[in-house]
Amino acid sequence: MDALEAIAKRKSVRDYKKDQIPDAALAAIIAAGQNAPCASPYHITVVQDKGLLQHISNLALEAMKNSGNEFLMSRAALPGYDPLYGAPTLFLLSAPQGPYSLATASCAATSMIIAATALGLGSCYLITPTLAFKADKELAARAGIPEGYEIMCAVVAGYKAGEKFAVERVKENNVNYVR
């Protein structure tokens, strides 16, 4: 699959099988993140430990329920909702606080998502894990986040299980030309 086909086929997956992704695919996804455009330092942390994944998910869910944000609270109220969607792999993208940190981490995340799609895996860009790290200040050390870095965004990846929590892709007329 070429890059344009992977971009066109990319879809946020919100329901995963428990099967772990192969090491070769993991390495390719990480390499895609490392080769992304960047304007500041960033770090990729790979979490596959089931206990830590569950802890991050539980903290994020509680934070969503108590966020005061109507959208987050409505998602958290869905029966069986899991902020990590049961994915076996979580990539945390962290950076020191700076004007380009989120943009750099998001570029890396996008490259990783496109790589996952090209490899036949499902993936989803997430912000909700940041809530877990804000709720538990010791979680960063437990996850091996470098000192002085904070989670900017995350990506989950794995084999698609179904359509649970699927969101319809809406095509907008959001382009204009000035020639």
N, C-alpha and C positions, 0 to 999 in steps of 0.2 A: 504494500500500500504506500503510495507516495504522500508527501506532506499535505497537498491540497485535498486529497481524498480523506486523509485522517482528520483534517480540520472540518470537512463537510460532514463526516460521520460522527464526530465527537458529540456525545450526549451525556449529561449528568446522570450517573447511575446512583440510585439510592436504595439498593437492595443487593447484598452480596452473598455468595457462597462462602463457606468457612475455609475452603481450600486456599492454601497460601500460594502466592505467585512464585514462579521459579526464580532462582538466583540470577539467571541470565537476563530475565525481564527486569528484575529489580535493578541490576547494574545498568541496563540501558535507560531506564527511567531516571535514575540518578544522574547519569551522564548527560541526558537531555537537560536536566535542571542546571547542571554545572556549565553547560554551554549556552545558556540563555543570556540575552543582553543584560548588562548590569551597570548601575551607576553608583553602587555602594557595596560594602561587604555584606555577605549573608551566609547562612549556614543551613544545611539540610540534615534533619534528624529523622531516622527511620525507626518507627515503633511497630514492632510485631509481637511484643509480649502481650498475651491475652489479658493478663491481670491489669497491666498498665492501660491498655486500650479501654477496658471496662471502667477503670477509675476515671479516665479522661472523659469518657462518654457520660458517666453518672454526674460528674461535676458540671459539665456543659449543660446537661439536661436541667439540673437544679437552677443553674444560673439563668437559663432561658425562661424557666417558669417564674422566676422572681425578677426578671429584667425590667418590667414595666413597658416593654416594647410589645405592642399588640401582635405583630407578626410572629415574633419569637415565642411568645406565650401561646399563640394558637397552634403553632407547630408542635411545641412541647406537650400540648394537651391531646394530641392525636394518639389513639390507642396503639401501644407498641412502638412509639417513636424512639429512635436511637439517633442521636446527633452524628454518630459515625457510620450509621447505616449498616452495622455489622461487618464492615470491611476488615479484612485480615491485616492490612498494611495502612499505616498512617504516616505521611510525610509532613513533618513540621518545618516550616520555613521561618527562620528567625533572623534578626538583624539588630544591630545597635540602633537606638532611636535616631532618626535623621530625616532630612527632607525627601530622600529618595528611597527609603527603606521599604515601604509598602510596594512601591512601583517595581523595585528590583525583585522582591520576593514574589510578586504576582507574575512577573515575566518568567521567572524560573518555574512557578507552578503551572503556568500555561504550557510551557515546553514539555513539562512532565506529563500533563494531561494528554497532549497530542501524541507523545511517545506511547503512553498506555493504550490509546486508541489504535495506533498503528500496530501494536503488539497483540491486539484482540482482547484487551482487558477493558473493564469498566473503570471509571474514575469520577471524582467529583471535587470541585473546588470548595473549600470550607473556610468560614470565618469563625464558626461557633467554638472550635477548640481554644480560641483565644480567651473565651469566657472561663474555661476551666483553669487556665494558667493564672488568670486574674483572681480567681476564687481561692486558689491554693498556691501560696508564694513558694512553697518547697517543691512543687511539682517540676519546676524548671530544672532543678538539680537532679531530681529523680530521673528525668528524661535526658539528661546530659546536654542541656542547652548551654552554650558557652556563656561564661560570666559577662554581664553587660548587654546581653542580647535578649530580645523579647519576641514572642511568637507574632508574626505578621499575618500569616494565613497558613492554610494546610491543604493537603490533597489526600484523599483516600483512594485506594486502588485494590482491585481484585477481580474475580470472575463474577459476572452479573448473574443474580439469582432470579430476578423477576422485575416487576414494575411497581412494587410497593413505593409509595410516596413520590411517584413519577409526576413531573410537572410538564405540561404541554409546552413545546417550543413555539414561541410566537415570533413570526417574521415581521419586522417593522419596516416602515419606509423611513429609515433614518440616515439617508445619504443624500447629499446635494453636491452638485458639481459647479465649480467656478473655473471656467476655461478661458 
